[in-house]
Amino acid sequence: MSRPDEHALTIRVVPRGQVADALRLVYCRMEGEQAAHYVETLTRGIDSGEIPGAGLREAARGGHRVGAVLSQVQPGRTAVIWPPQLAAGEPIETAGLLLADTCAWLAGQGVQLAHALLEKVDRSIDGLLRKAGFTPLATLLYLVSTEADFPPLRPQGTLEFDPYDPGDHHRMLRTVQATYENSLDCPALDGLRTMEDILAGYRATGSFRPERWLVVRQGGQDVGCLLLADHPQDQHWELVYMGLVPSARGRGWGREIVRYGQWLTGQAGRPRLVVAVDAANRPALDMYAVEGFRAWDRRRVYVKVLMA
């Protein structure tokens, strides 16, 4: 009777009881404390069923793990992927097979757009992602403003801020759509997702409450939006998105919107307001710098369209 080929490669969902070990491989290049936090949090989520375990997949030879990859489906038909990591001596082709398997599984879950956010990108990971159909999208700069920068009093100006009314969802949908026209933030994403999917992704960021989503008005007209979210575990608010319609740009209103967001953050008792900005969007970076924001991190973003 012939014995199974011990060198044959098998790609499968990580078995129960082996989740933590597989996650340690996924995050093997991350700094110790941060990696341990991710492993602990995700293991607990997968073991409890809160996070689908099918997104954690491994390559095995003869029953031994030689590679692992993690993906998480997110609202708005998107997913984030932590690229495959391999055991020493395993050929890079195995990572490509893991990525292909993961993308096929995500497409089967109805995911339209997969993305990877990477702190460090070397030639090997860049080549792996490109070969798998991922395209470099942007470098994101993460900016932070602290309470020392927040206005002590409600900012005075010509703009009015109306809280989002779920009963008039189309108003917010229409306003955000208008602000996307000729936007300098990740323009390569234009047209890849529906506005409903985009808003679903925004809504899933941090802790959502309708009163933190604001339609900006000037002279009786809707001219922009300000979407904020709370992150209680990190003790900060996030400026998830802000924008102005094309006819309202160049008048200093962006700074007025940002100051209002800073003031609201302070009123909520949070000491920090954070925002992610496309590094190529120089006007936005200059505006945030004037209002006291400073860079504290950056990520390279790669995306792949899985289904039209």
N, C-alpha and C positions, 0 to 999 in steps of 0.2 A: 504493500500500500504506500503510495507516494505521500511525502510530507509536504505541508503547505510551504510555499516559498517565503522564507523568513525575511527576504529583502523586498517583497512586494509592498507597495505603498497603499495605505488605506486612509481615506479622508472621511471623517465622521464627527458627529456631535460628541463633545467631551462627556464621558460617562459620569454618572452621579458618584460623588465621593472623590472625584479627581479635579473638581473645578478649581480649587485654590492653587494646586500645582500647575495647572494649565495657565491660569492667570499670571502666575509668577513668571512664566516664560514670555507671555505677551508683554509684560511690563519690565522685562529684564534690563532694558537700557535706561529706565527711569531711575531718578535718585531714590535712595533707600526709603525715607519716610513717606514720600509721595507715593511710591510704588506700593508700600505696605498698606497705605490708606485705600488705594484703588482696589487692591486684592481683597482686603477685608470687606469693604463696602459691597463690591460686586459679588463676592462669594455669598454673602448674606442675602443679597437680592435674588440671585439665581437659585439658591437653595430653597428660598421661601416661595419661589414662583412669581415674585414681583417683576423680575427681569427674565424674559424668555431664554432658557438655556440653549436653545437651538442656535443662537447667535455666537456661541463659543464653540469653535470647531478646531479639530486637530488633525494632523497627519501622523500616522503611526506606521512603524515597520516592526513586524514580529511582536506586536503588542506593546512596543516602546514608543513613546511620544517623541517625534522628531521636529515638530512644528506646531504652532498654534496661532489663531487669529480670533479677534473679537469684533462683532458688529452689534449695533443696537438700533432698532427701528425707532424712529421719532415721529411725532405728529407732523402732518403736512407732507406725507409720503416721502420722507427723507430718512437717511440712516447715516450714522457715523461709523467709521471703520478704523480700528487700530491695526495697522499693517502687520502681516505675519512676522513672527520671530522664529528662528530655526535653532535646533541643537547644533553643537559644534560638528563640523564635517558634513552637514547635510547640504546637498546642492541647492542653489538658488532656484532651480526649476520647481522645487517643492513649494516654495513661497508663492510662485505664480499659480500653481494648481490650487492652493488654499484660497487665494484671492478669487480665482474663477469660480470655485465652488461657493464661496460666500456671496459673490455677486449674483449667482444664479438663484441661491436661496432667497436673497433680498428681493429680487425681481418677482419671485413667486409669492412674496408677502405684499406685493403691490407697491413696493418702493420705486419711486421715479428717479431720485437723485441720491447718490451715495457720495460722501465726502470724508476726507481724512485731514485732520488738523495736526501738524507736526511741529514740534519744537525745534528739532534738528533734522536737516535733510542732507544726506551724503549722496554720492554718485550711485551707489547700489540701490538705495531706496527710491531715488528719483527714477532710475531705469526700470525698477520693478513696477512702480505705479504706472509709468507711461506705457510699458509693454502690456499692462492689464487694461489699458484704455482710459486711465485717469489723466486729466489735464491740469497743469498748474493754473490755479485761478487767481490767487492774490496772496499777498502777505498781509496778515491782520496785525495791527498794533493795538494792544490793550492799554487803555488810558485810565487814570484814576484822578479824581478830584476829592479833596478832603474837606472836612467841615470848616477849616480855616478859609476856604475859598467860597463858602456858601454865603449868599446875601442874607444879612440878619433880618431884613424886612422884605415883605413881598415886593418883587420887582415891579416898577411902574413902567408902563409903555402903552403902545397902541393895540397890542394883541389881546384877544380874549381866548380863554381855554374852556371848552365844553367837555365834560366827562362823556365817555363812550356810553351810548344807550344801546344795549343788546337788542332792544325792540326796533331800532333803526340801524341795523347792522350795515345796510347798504351805504349809508352815509360815510362810515369809516372805510368801507371797502373802496368806495369811489375816491375818497380823499387820498388814501395811501397809494392807490393806483396812479393818481395824477402826480404824486411826488416822485414816482419812479421814472418819469419821463426825463431822459437825458441826465440821469443820476450818474455821479462819478464813483459811487460805491459799488464795487464788483460788477461793472457793466456787462461782463461776459455771461452773467446769469440771466440777463434780460430775455424774457420769453420762454425760459425753460420750465417755469412753474406757474400754476394759476395763482391768482391773488388770494383765493380762499385757502390754498395750501400754505402760502406765505404767512397769512394771518394765523393759521393754525400753529405754525412753527413759532411765531412770536408769542402766542398765547401760552405755549408750553414752556416758555423761558421763565425760570424762577417761580415765584408765587404771583398768580394773576388775580387782579381785582379790577372791575370795570372802571372805577374812578381813577385808576392810574393810567388809563388810556385816554388821551385828550385830543379832540379836534381843535385846531388852532384857527381862530377867526380874526379877520381884520376888515373893518368897514362893512360888516354884515355878510362877508363872503368867507367860505372855507378856503384857507390858504395853506394849510399844512397839518401836521400831526406830531404828537409826542407820546411815545409808548414807553412806559416805565414798569419795572418789575422788582419785587423785593426778593432778596436772598437771605432769609433769616439766619440760616446756619453760618453764613459768612459775614453777617452784620453789615451788609451793604445793599444799596439799590443799584439796578442796572438801567442805563438808558438803552433800551432794546433797539429802538429805531426812532429817528426824527427826520422830517423832511419838509420841504416847501415845494409848492407847485412852481413851475418855471417862471411864471409871471411875477412871483413874489420874491424871487431870489435877488441878491445884490443890494438889499436894503437894510442889512443889519438885523433882520428879524431872526435869523438863525441863532445869534448870540442871545437875543431876548428869550428865545425858547429854551436854550440851554440854561440860562440863569434861573428861569422858572423851575426847571427840573432840579437844579441844585437846591433851590429854596424848598421845594416839596420834600426832597430827601432829608434836609435838616429838620423840617417840621415833623417828619416821621421818626426822628430820633436815630437815624442811621448816619454814621460818621463818614461814609464814603459813597461816591457815585462813580460807577465804572462804565466804560463804553468800548466797543471794538470798532476800529475804523480801518478801511482799506488804506494801506500805506501809500498808495498812488493818489489818494484823494487829498492833494495838498491844501485846497481851500478849507476843507473840513478840519484837517490837522492844525492849520493856523488858527482857525476859530476856537477850537478847543484849548489850544495853548494860551490864548489871550484870557480865557476864563479859568485858567489855573490847572488844567489837566496835564498830567505827566505820564510818560510811557513807563510801564512796569513789566511788560511781557510782549512776546510776538509769536505768531504761528504762521507757517506756510500752509495754504489750503490747496488740496487737490480734489477734483470732482469728476464723477463719471455719471452720465445719463444712462440709466438702466432700462427705461422704457419711455416711449413718447407719450 
